[in-house]
């Protein structure tokens, strides 16, 4: 079945049959989080769909090695290499060190992933682990004439490339200063599209994390980390690189530019991008202030896998609009699926022919550019089919290797048992502390308290009658 997988390749702008560099093996890289705040559910849509892609490849028989970076330095507030470092901004907001912020929000991110049944990648590498690799790549780019030093910073020279805008028809004119609000002029650049490989002490003197380099004390630009981390763990030729559509330009465009200039050959064959999650006002983002997190959905009484199912019912290449009305419908559907599966009789006989037939249909759906909506339809088709309960159960377990919805884990329970008096006293004290923090507009502390309780398995829910709690 391996050779029947088809995915949309952003690089060629068409659905292609997937053929890896090495038969039976897949090297896969996914851009990880910038760990300066909680991940919002828009971010997590991308990670859910990348998780489905990895599991679909494994389901089809491939041996997948997946690598993810953790951006704990070097990602500025603007993709135009301007503004404050996001990590430094997070540290200022919470009066902590950058590394304390990085550790806390890295743990929070993987906690969210666990709740959403997102498999941890085989390799997770923080950017701060790879400074030597970044410096080496920049040295080679300078030697080859693809980079230059100006104003004590090191820049990549995009004019050296025959085709910098590999993903789209964007031109330099479209990116001129003043045309896009997020682009501000950097007088050190030779070309408007050039980007920073290394910042020195000449910028951001309050930067907490700095390293010695041949160009002075400083830190890496954002784009360099993914190139180096992927090569470190996956080699010079990669099969699939994933991310959200907002990574296409400039991040992934810059990755290709520097990687192929460094290597001297094509770097990655397939580019997989997940579209935005929107609300009625547009794309969800942290910059809007109050943003939706997994914890917030839990507080409102939603099981995290309801959100996973919400994402699976839409194609990853289409914008998805979030609303509580749709999420309520999904919660009802998910609960019903779990109840139906829980009533199946496992003591019946497995029909191997029916099992093979429906598994084939499921794999066909997943293989057609990750058609998760059709894959979910197959779940309902199996439950309605005139086949034995044992066959249905085994098919649901099989489908769940990709969908990861815990379909056969039993009915959903709303159970607050197992909380002793000491823990309840602690919970109530934390609720009061959180209430005071919110009143003082210290929302970061309020979020931290909520996260502390979640680590103990306690979910808070804000209601009109006040804050309620329950076991996760």
N, C-alpha and C positions, 0 to 999 in steps of 0.2 A: 504493500500500500504506500510505501515511502514516496515513490515518485508521482503520486496523484495529488499531493498537497499543492494548492495554488494560493498565492497571496498577492495583494496589490503592492507593487514596488514603486515607492514615491520617486525614485530616481528615474525610472522609465515611464512613469505615469500610466501603468497598465497592469492588469492581473497577469501574473506569470507563473508557470510551473516552477516549483521550488527545487533547485538542484544544488546541493551543498558542495563545497570544495573537496571534501573527503567523503567518500561513500559511507552512508550510515551514521555519520557524525555531524553535529551542528554546533558551530560556535556562535554564541548569541550575546549581545551586549545591550543593556538597558540603562539609560541615564537615570541615576538615582536622585534622591531629594537633596535640596539645600536645607540643612538641618538647623534652621534659625527659628522655626515655629512649628506648630502642629500642621500636619498635612490636611488640606481640606478635601472634601469628597470629589471635587473636580480633578485634583491631582491623582487621587486614588482610582479614578476611572481608568487612567492610562495603565496603572500597575495591575489592575484586575485583568484588563485585556491582554497585556503582555504575559501575565501568568497563564491565561487561557491558551495563548499561542505556544508557550513553552510546553504546556501539558498536552496540547494537541499534537505537537511534534513527537513527544515521547509516546503518546497513544498510537501514533502511526508507525512506531518502531525505531525512531531515531535515538541515538545517544546524544543528549544535549548537555553542553557546558555553558552555563549562563553566568555572566559577570555583571556586577553593578557597582558604580562608584557612589561614594557619599561625599557631597560637596560641603566641606567644613572650612573652606577658605577660598577667597578669590572670585566669588560671584557677586558682581556689583548690582546695584538696584536698577541699572539700565543695561540692556544688551549692547548698547553703544559704547561700553567700557567707561561709563560715567556714573557718578553718584556714589553713595556710601556702600561699603561692603555689607551684604545682608547679614553675615555672621556678627559683624561688629555692631550692627544696628540691634540685633537680638540681644547681645550682651549688655548694651546700654539700657535697653528696655527693662531687663530683669535684674540688672545690677549683679551680673555674674561674669566669669571669664568666658572667652570664646569657646574654650574646650569644655567647660561645664555646660554651656548651651548646646554644643554639638552632641555631647553624650546624652543629655536629657532628651533632646528631640530625635536623636537616632533611635533610642530605646522606645520612644513614643510611636515613631513611624513603624517599627517592626511589631509593636504591640497591635497597632491598627491592622497591619498586614495579616497577623495571626488570626485576628477576629474575622477577617474577610477571606480566610483560607487561601491567602496568597503565599505560595511557597517561597522560602528564603532562597535567593540565588546561591549557586554553588560557591561563588566568590563575591565577597563584599569588601571593597577597598576604599578607605577614606583618602581623600586627596592629600592630606598632610603626611601620609606614609610614603609618598612618591616624589618628593621634591627633587631628589637626585635624577630621576628619570625625566622630569620636566626640564631641568637644566641641560641635560644631555641632548634632548631633542632640539631645544632652542639653539644650542651651540652648533649642531649640524645644519639647521636651517640658515643660520648666519653664514656658515662656511660655504653653503651652496648658493648663497645670494638671494634666498627667499625672505630674509629678514634684515632689519636695519635697526640701529640705535638712534634715538632722537629724544632729547629732553630727559636723558638717563633711563628712559623706558625702552623696551625691545618690542618692535612691531613686525607683524607679518605683512609682506608687500604683495598685495593681491594683483598688482599690475603685471607680475611675473607669470601669471597663469593665463592660459588661452581661454579658459571658461571657468570663471569664479562662480557664477550664478548657476550651479549645476541642477538645482531643483526646480527652477521656475524661470519665467521671463522677466524677472525683476532686473532692472538696469541701474547703473550708477546714478542716473538722473533722478530716479524715484527715491533714492536714498540721500539726496542732497540735504544739507542742513536747512531746516526751516520747513521742509516738506513733511517730515515726520516729527511729531512732538518729542519722541523719545531720543532723538539724535541731537546732540549738542556738539559744537565744533571743538575738535582737539587739534590745535595748531601744530602739534608734533607730527601728525600723519601726513604722508606724501599723497595718499589717496583717501577719499572719503570712506571707502570700504575696508581700509586696513584695520587690523585689530591687534590688541595688546597681547603679547606672549608673556611678558614679565614687567611688573611694576617695581620701581625702585623707591628709595626713601624720598624721592622728589615729589611723590604724591602720597596723600593720606598718612601724614606723620603720626596720627594716632592709631594706626593699624597695630593690633596687638601681636599678630603672628607674622614674623619676618625671618628670612633666612639669608645667609651669605650666598652670594652668587658672583660670577665673573663680572656682573654689571652693577654690583653694589648690593646693599642690604635691601631686601624687598620680598615680594611674593608673586606667585604665578597668576596669570590671567585665567579666566574661567574655562575657556575652550580647550586649553592644552591638556587638562586633566583626563578627559575621556579618551583622547587619542592615546596617551601614554598608558593609562590603566588597562585599556583593552589590549594593546600590544603586549603588555607585560604578561597577561594571563591567557591570551588567545592567539598570539602570534601576529605575523605581518599580513595575513589574509583572513578576513572575517566573513561569515555568512550573513548574519542579520544584525542590524542595529535598530533599536526601538526608542520611541519617545513620543511625547505629545506633539500635535501639529505646531504648537508655538515654538518648538525646538528647531523646526526646519530651517528658519532663518532668524538670526544669524548663526546659532550654535552649531547645528549639524553641517551647514554650509562651510563654516570655518574649520570644523573637524576634518572634513574631506580635504580642504585646501592644504592644511598643515601636514596631515598624515601622508597624502600622496606626494607632496613635495619632499617630505622626509624620506619616504620609502622608495620613490621612483617608479611605483607601479600602482595599479588599482588596489584599493584597500578593502572595501566592503561591497558585496554584490546586491544585497536587498536591504531596503529601508522601510520600516514598518512604523506608521504614525497613527495615533489615536486622536480622534477629534475631541473638541471641547465639550464639557458639560456646562450648559447654560441655565440661568434662571430667567425670569421674564425680563430682567434688565440687561441681560447679556452674559458674557463669559464670567464664570465664578473665579474670584482671585482673592488673595489675602489682603490686597491693597484696599479692598472695599471696607475694611474694618471688621465687622462681625461676619464670620464665615462659618460654613457648615463643616463639622468634623464628624467622625465616626462616634466619638463620645457624645456629641450633641444629639445625634440620632438615637443613641442608646438612652439618653436622658428622656427623650420623647417617647420611649417605649418600643422602638424598632429594633429587631434583631439585625445585627450587621449583615447577615447573609441575605436579608431582604434587599439591601442596597446592591449586593453583588448580583442578585437575580434581576433587579431593576436595570443594571448595566447590560446584562446578557440578553435582555429582550430587544435590544437595539443593535444595529451594526456599528462596529467600531469606527467606521469611516464616515458616519453621519453625526451631526451635532445632536446632543441629547438634552432635552429640556427637563429640568428638575421641578417637581411640584409635590407637595405633601398629598394631594389628592391621588396622584398616580402611585406614590409610594404606599398609601393606604390600600389601594387596590392590589398592589404587589404583595403587601404583607398578608392580605387575606388569601391570595393565591398560593403563597409560599406555605402558610399554615395548613391550608387544605392539602397540598401535596404531601407534606410530612404526615398528616393524619391518615391520608389514603395509604401511603406506603407502610405505615405502622400496622395497618390492619391486614396486610398480606400474610398469607400462610406459608411459612418457609419450609413446611414439611411435605409440600407437594413435589412432583417430579419435574426436573429440569428438561425442557424441550430444546435440545442442542441445535436443531435446525432453525427454530424460531429465534433462538439467541443469536446465531450467526447472521440471520437475515436482518434483524433490527440493529445489530451492532454495525453492520455494513452501511445501513441507511444513515445512522448517526455519524459514522466516520465520513461519509460522502458530504454531509452537511458541513461538518467542521472543516473538511479539506477544501471546500469552495470558499476561499478567502474568509475563513473563520466566521461562517454563518451561524452565530450563536442563537439567533432567533429561531431558525429552523431546527437547531439542536434541541432547544427547549420544547419545540413542538413535538419532537420525537419522544420526549418524556411523557407527554400527555397521550400520544398515540399508543405507547406501550401499555400505559395504565388502562386504556380502553380496549385493548386488544383481547381477542379470545385465545389467550394462552395461559399457562399455569402461573400461579402466584410465585412459585419458585423462580420461574423464568423471568417474570417481571422484576423481582428483587435483584436477581443477578444482573439484569440489564441496567437497572438504576445504579447499582454499585459500579458497573462498568462505565456508564455515562459520567458518573461523578468523578472519575479519574481526570476528567477535563473540566466539567462544570463546577465541581467542588462546592456543592450546595448542601452537603450532609443530608441527602434525600432519605437515607435509610437510618437516620440517627434517632428515630422515634418522634413522638409528638412534641411540640414546643411546650415547655413548662414555664410557668410564672411562679417561682418558688422562692420565698424569703427565709426558708428554714435553714438551720445550721449557723445562725448568727447568735453568739452568746451575748450576755449582758455587757461585758467589757467592750466588745467590738461595737455594740449598738451605742454605748456612751461615746465612744471615739467618733463614730459616724455623725452623731448629732452635734458634737463639738465642732467637727470639720464643716458641717453645714452652716453653723453660725459664723464660723471664721470666713467661709466663702461669701456669706451674705454681707458681712462687714467689708470685705475686699471689693465686692461689686458696688456697694454704696460709696466707697472711696474711689471708684472708677479704676481700681487696680485689677484690670481684667486678666492680666498675665498671672497674678497670684490666684485669682479665682479659677483659671484654667488649670493651674498647677495643683490646686486642691482637688479638683475633679479628677485629675490624672492620678493623684495619690490614692484616692478612693478606688479608682478602677483597678489599680495594681492589687488591691485587696479584694477585688471581685465585687465591688459595690458600684451600682449605677445610679446616678442622680437624675431626677426628672423634674423640670420646672413646670409647675401647673398654676392655674389661677388660684388654687387653694394653698399654694406655697410649694416648697421643695419636698418631693417624695423620693424615697430610695428603695432599691431592691437589689437582689443578687444578680450578677451578670449571667 
